[in-house]
Amino acid sequence: MGASRPAWSRPSSPMDQSIQPPATRAPAPSAPAPAAPPVSALPRRQWSAGRGRALLRPRTFAVAAVLLAALAYGGRELYMRFTHVYEYDARVSADIVTISSRGDGWVVDMSAREGMQVEAGQMLVRVDDRIAKLKADALRAQIEGVRVERARLRAERKLDQNQANASMRTRTSSVMVREKALAALRADLDFAKLELERTRVLFASRVTNERQLQVAQAAVTKFEIQILQLQAEHEQAEGSLDEARVGHDRLGVIDAQIEALTHQVANLAAQLHQQLVDVEDRTIKSPIPAVIDRTFVLPGEYVAAGQRILLLHNPKEVWVEANIKETQVSRLKLGQIVHISVDAFPDDKFTGKVARIGSATMARFALIPTPNPSGNFTKITQRVAVKIDMVDMPKQLAPGMMVEVDIDVR
């Protein structure tokens, strides 16, 4: 019988016949032993099993690598969840300054352009100031007129004061002279009366004659008349002195007029200062170093007082405002480091720190309240505004840019 097949072999096929070597007859005793068959001459099933085990090893390694990567990613996400607060509801904010006009007028110069960088004090807009300058000139003229009138009154007062002083000195001297003359005449009158009494005694004793008596009587009468005349002159001198005093009192009236003119000058000066402020305000300057965000008027347009002309902000004073869920607020503290991703600059890394945590939720500032007349209540997680100051800002940010924040709460 021919050579028997192994128990595990399957029936031969034409392909197997092409693969398997031809059957060999029993060698002659003197013939050499045949060589080992090649690998390709092995049975098909044994060769396929070896090849399958070889292909299984890379797949196992790939699955293991994927599982390890998934575990590492999951562990990292779990770690980040416990040590970081992530929020995508955040945007860049800044103080937007509205520049308006304090007076009415035509826009005669508009040097500001959107996106333009300006320095503090740089001229932005100039409104027509011709009428304002004319009003200021009119106030200057009024002030000058009042000052001239005040100077005239001061000169008049000085003249009146000199005249009053001279009159006071003269009339005071006249009164004093008449008072002394009256005193002398009264002394002479007293002496004449004594002589008259002595003469009467002598006349009664027949020592002197009647003529001497009459002379003594005439002397007394003469002194009495002189005293009466001098008293009248004294009263007249005192009246003149009173007139001089009235002239002195008139100086007080002039002083009051000068004081009133001084207050009028101060009032007009205040009006002039206010008018000059109006003139200055018609040249609108930038209050801060800023970037022009938007303009609303063009040269030649008429603007009213209070009408906004442009918007600007300081590019160096920007921050991030993030709306954090109230369930995460308890983990936040001032000064915590924040990693910021800006949608406009995905390849740049920005850094900040928590500067302020809001004291009320965003819902409290809503313009439209949310009443609940039906009584059905749905609890919604509220958000709290958190201000984040920029620490490292490699590129300039614009207000309103969307960002994502990653707050390190460790």
C-alpha positions in Angstrom: 0.0 0.0 0.0 1.1 3.6 -0.5 2.3 6.0 2.3 -0.4 6.8 4.9 -1.6 10.4 5.6 -1.3 12.0 9.0 -4.4 12.0 11.1 -4.7 15.8 11.2 -4.2 16.3 7.5 -7.1 17.3 5.3 -7.7 15.8 1.8 -5.3 17.1 -0.7 -6.4 19.7 -3.2 -4.8 20.7 -6.5 -3.2 23.7 -4.6 -1.9 21.3 -2.0 -0.5 19.1 -4.7 1.2 22.1 -6.2 2.7 23.0 -2.8 3.5 19.5 -1.5 6.5 17.8 -3.0 6.0 14.7 -5.0 5.9 11.3 -3.2 9.3 9.7 -2.8 9.9 6.1 -3.1 11.9 4.1 -0.6 15.6 4.9 -1.1 18.0 2.2 -2.0 20.2 1.1 0.7 23.1 2.7 -1.0 21.3 6.1 -1.8 22.0 9.3 0.5 19.3 10.6 2.9 16.9 13.2 1.4 17.2 16.9 2.4 14.7 18.5 4.9 11.7 20.0 3.2 11.5 24.0 3.0 9.2 26.1 5.2 6.8 26.6 2.4 6.5 22.8 2.3 5.0 22.7 5.8 1.3 21.8 6.2 -1.1 24.8 5.6 -2.8 24.7 9.0 0.5 24.7 11.0 1.7 27.7 8.9 -1.5 29.7 9.4 -1.5 29.2 13.2 2.0 30.5 13.5 1.2 33.5 11.4 -2.0 34.3 13.5 0.0 34.3 16.7 2.5 36.7 15.1 -0.2 39.1 14.1 -2.0 39.0 17.5 1.0 40.5 19.3 0.8 44.1 17.7 -3.0 44.2 18.2 -2.6 43.4 21.9 0.0 46.1 22.2 -2.3 48.6 20.5 -5.3 47.8 22.6 -3.1 48.0 25.8 -1.7 51.4 24.6 -5.2 52.7 24.0 -6.4 51.6 27.4 -3.4 53.2 29.1 -4.0 56.4 27.2 -7.6 56.4 28.2 -6.7 55.8 31.8 -4.1 58.6 31.7 -6.5 61.0 30.1 -9.3 60.1 32.5 -7.0 60.4 35.5 -5.8 63.8 34.3 -9.4 65.0 33.7 -10.3 63.8 37.2 -7.3 65.6 38.7 -8.0 68.8 36.8 -11.7 68.6 37.9 -10.6 68.6 41.5 -7.8 71.2 41.2 -9.1 73.6 38.5 -12.3 75.5 37.6 -12.8 75.8 33.9 -15.2 78.2 32.3 -15.8 79.2 28.7 -18.4 81.9 29.4 -15.8 84.7 29.7 -14.9 87.7 27.7 -12.4 90.6 27.7 -13.7 93.8 29.4 -12.6 97.4 29.8 -13.9 100.7 30.9 -15.4 102.2 27.8 -15.3 106.0 28.1 -18.0 108.0 26.3 -16.8 111.4 25.0 -19.5 114.0 24.7 -19.7 117.7 24.0 -20.6 120.2 26.8 -21.9 122.8 24.3 -23.8 123.1 21.1 -22.0 123.8 17.9 -20.7 122.7 14.6 -17.9 120.1 14.4 -15.0 122.0 12.7 -12.2 119.5 13.3 -12.4 115.7 13.7 -9.0 114.2 14.0 -10.1 111.1 15.8 -10.4 107.9 13.7 -11.6 104.4 14.8 -8.7 102.3 15.9 -6.4 105.3 16.4 -4.0 105.3 19.3 -4.1 108.6 21.3 -2.2 110.0 24.2 -3.7 111.7 27.3 -4.4 115.4 26.4 -4.4 114.8 22.7 -7.0 116.8 20.7 -9.8 114.6 19.4 -12.6 116.9 18.3 -13.1 120.7 18.1 -16.5 122.3 18.1 -17.1 125.8 16.8 -16.1 128.3 19.6 -16.4 131.7 18.0 -19.6 132.7 19.9 -18.1 131.5 23.1 -14.9 133.6 22.6 -17.0 136.7 21.8 -18.9 136.3 25.1 -15.6 136.0 26.9 -14.4 139.2 25.2 -17.6 141.0 26.3 -17.1 139.9 29.9 -13.5 141.1 29.8 -14.7 144.5 28.6 -17.3 144.7 31.4 -14.6 143.8 34.0 -12.3 146.5 32.6 -15.1 149.1 32.8 -16.0 148.2 36.4 -12.3 148.4 37.3 -12.0 151.9 35.8 -15.1 153.1 37.7 -13.6 151.6 40.9 -10.3 153.4 40.3 -12.2 156.7 39.8 -14.1 156.3 43.1 -10.8 155.5 44.9 -9.3 158.7 43.5 -12.4 160.7 44.4 -12.3 159.2 47.9 -8.7 160.2 48.3 -9.5 163.7 47.3 -12.5 164.0 49.6 -10.5 162.5 52.4 -7.8 165.1 52.0 -10.4 167.9 51.8 -12.3 166.6 54.8 -9.1 166.2 56.8 -8.1 169.8 56.0 -11.5 171.1 56.8 -11.6 169.2 60.0 -8.3 170.6 61.1 -9.2 174.2 60.2 -12.6 174.2 61.7 -11.4 172.4 64.8 -8.8 175.1 65.2 -11.4 177.8 64.8 -13.6 176.3 67.4 -10.7 176.0 69.8 -9.7 179.7 69.2 -13.2 180.9 69.9 -13.5 178.7 73.0 -10.3 180.3 74.3 -11.5 183.8 73.4 -14.8 183.1 75.2 -12.9 182.0 78.3 -10.8 185.3 78.2 -13.9 187.4 77.7 -15.7 185.7 80.5 -12.7 186.5 82.7 -12.7 190.1 81.6 -16.5 190.3 82.2 -16.1 189.0 85.7 -13.4 191.6 86.4 -15.6 194.3 84.9 -18.5 193.3 87.1 -16.2 193.5 90.1 -15.1 197.0 89.1 -18.7 198.0 88.6 -19.6 196.9 92.1 -16.6 198.7 93.5 -17.5 201.8 91.6 -21.0 201.7 92.8 -19.8 201.4 96.4 -17.5 204.4 95.8 -20.2 206.3 94.1 -22.6 205.7 97.0 -19.8 207.0 99.3 -19.4 210.0 97.1 -15.8 209.0 96.5 -16.2 208.8 92.7 -18.4 210.6 90.3 -21.2 209.3 88.1 -19.1 209.3 85.0 -16.7 206.6 86.4 -19.8 204.6 87.3 -21.1 204.9 83.7 -17.7 203.8 82.4 -17.7 200.8 84.6 -21.2 199.9 83.5 -20.3 200.4 79.8 -17.3 198.0 80.2 -19.6 195.3 81.6 -22.0 195.8 78.8 -19.3 195.7 76.2 -17.9 192.4 77.5 -21.3 190.9 77.5 -21.9 191.9 73.9 -18.5 190.6 72.9 -19.2 187.3 74.6 -22.6 187.0 72.8 -20.9 187.7 69.4 -18.1 185.2 70.2 -20.7 182.6 71.3 -22.4 183.0 67.9 -19.1 182.6 66.1 -18.4 179.6 68.2 -21.7 178.0 67.3 -21.0 178.8 63.7 -17.6 177.2 63.9 -19.0 174.1 65.5 -21.6 173.9 62.7 -18.8 174.1 60.2 -17.0 171.3 62.1 -20.1 169.2 61.9 -20.2 169.8 58.2 -16.6 168.6 58.0 -17.6 165.5 60.0 -20.4 164.9 57.5 -17.8 165.1 54.7 -15.8 162.5 56.6 -18.8 160.3 56.8 -19.3 160.6 53.0 -16.0 158.6 52.7 -17.8 155.6 54.1 -20.4 155.9 51.3 -17.6 155.9 48.7 -16.0 152.9 50.4 -19.3 151.0 50.2 -19.5 151.8 46.4 -15.9 150.7 45.9 -16.7 147.4 47.8 -19.8 146.9 45.6 -17.7 147.4 42.5 -15.1 144.9 43.9 -17.8 142.3 44.3 -19.0 143.0 40.8 -15.5 142.5 39.4 -15.3 139.2 41.2 -18.7 138.1 39.8 -17.7 139.1 36.3 -14.4 137.3 36.7 -16.3 134.1 37.7 -18.5 134.4 34.7 -15.4 135.0 32.5 -13.8 131.9 34.0 -16.9 129.9 33.3 -17.0 131.2 29.7 -13.3 130.3 29.3 -14.1 126.8 30.5 -16.8 126.6 27.8 -14.3 127.8 25.2 -11.8 125.2 26.4 -14.4 122.4 26.5 -15.1 123.0 22.8 -11.7 121.6 22.1 -12.3 118.0 23.3 -9.1 116.1 24.4 -8.5 112.5 25.4 -8.6 112.1 29.2 -6.5 109.0 29.1 -4.0 107.2 26.8 -6.5 105.2 24.8 -7.7 103.6 21.6 -10.6 105.0 19.7 -13.3 102.3 19.5 -16.0 104.1 17.6 -17.0 107.5 16.3 -20.5 108.8 15.8 -20.1 112.2 14.1 -18.4 113.6 11.1 -16.8 117.0 10.4 -19.5 119.6 9.6 -22.3 118.0 11.7 -24.1 119.9 14.4 -23.8 118.4 17.9 -25.9 119.2 21.0 -24.8 119.4 24.5 -24.4 115.9 26.0 -24.5 114.2 22.6 -21.9 111.4 22.5 -19.2 111.8 19.9 -16.9 108.8 20.3 -16.0 105.8 22.5 -12.5 105.0 23.7 -10.8 102.8 26.3 -7.3 102.4 27.8 -5.7 99.4 26.1 -3.4 98.8 29.1 -6.3 98.5 31.5 -8.3 95.5 30.3 -9.4 92.5 32.3 -11.4 89.3 31.9 -14.9 88.9 33.3 -15.9 85.3 33.7 -19.3 84.1 34.7 -18.6 81.3 37.1 -21.3 78.8 38.3 -22.4 79.4 41.8 -21.5 75.8 42.7 -17.9 76.6 41.9 -17.6 80.0 43.7 -16.8 78.5 47.1 -13.5 77.2 45.6 -12.4 80.6 44.4 -10.1 82.9 46.3 -8.5 86.3 45.5 -5.1 86.0 43.9 -5.5 82.5 42.4 -3.6 82.0 39.1 -5.7 81.8 36.0 -4.6 80.4 32.6 -6.5 82.1 29.8 -7.0 80.9 26.2 -8.1 83.6 23.8 -10.1 82.5 20.7 -8.5 85.2 18.6 -4.9 84.1 19.6 -5.1 80.3 20.0 -1.3 79.9 19.9 -0.6 82.4 22.7 -0.9 81.8 26.4 -2.2 84.5 28.7 -2.0 84.6 32.5 -4.1 86.4 35.0 -5.2 86.3 38.7 -8.5 86.5 40.4 -9.0 90.2 41.4 -12.7 90.3 42.5 -15.5 87.9 43.1 -19.0 89.3 42.6 -21.3 89.8 45.5 -24.5 89.1 43.6 -25.5 86.8 40.7 -25.9 88.0 37.2 -29.7 87.4 37.4 -30.0 90.3 39.9 -28.8 92.7 37.2 -31.1 91.5 34.5 -33.1 94.3 32.8 -36.2 92.1 32.4 -37.2 90.3 35.6 -38.3 86.7 35.5 -41.6 86.5 37.5 -43.2 83.1 38.3 -46.9 83.7 38.3 -47.8 80.1 37.5 -46.0 78.8 40.6 -44.0 76.3 38.6 -40.4 76.5 39.8 -37.4 75.2 37.9 -34.1 75.6 39.7 -31.4 77.0 37.4 -27.8 77.3 38.4 -26.9 80.9 38.7 -23.6 82.6 37.7 -21.4 85.0 39.5 -19.2 87.5 37.8 -15.5 87.2 38.6 -13.0 89.8 37.5 -9.6 88.5 36.4 -6.7 91.0 36.1 -4.1 90.3 33.3 -0.6 89.4 34.5 1.0 88.3 31.3 -0.5 89.7 28.1 1.8 88.9 25.1 -0.7 90.5 22.7 -3.1 93.4 23.0 -6.7 92.3 23.7 -9.8 94.1 22.6 -12.9 94.4 24.8 -15.6 91.8 23.9 -13.2 89.1 22.8 -14.3 85.6 23.9 -11.9 83.7 26.1 -11.7 80.5 28.2 -10.4 80.5 31.7 -8.8 77.8 33.7 -8.5 78.8 37.4 -6.0 76.9 39.5 -7.8 76.4 42.9 -5.2 74.3 44.6 
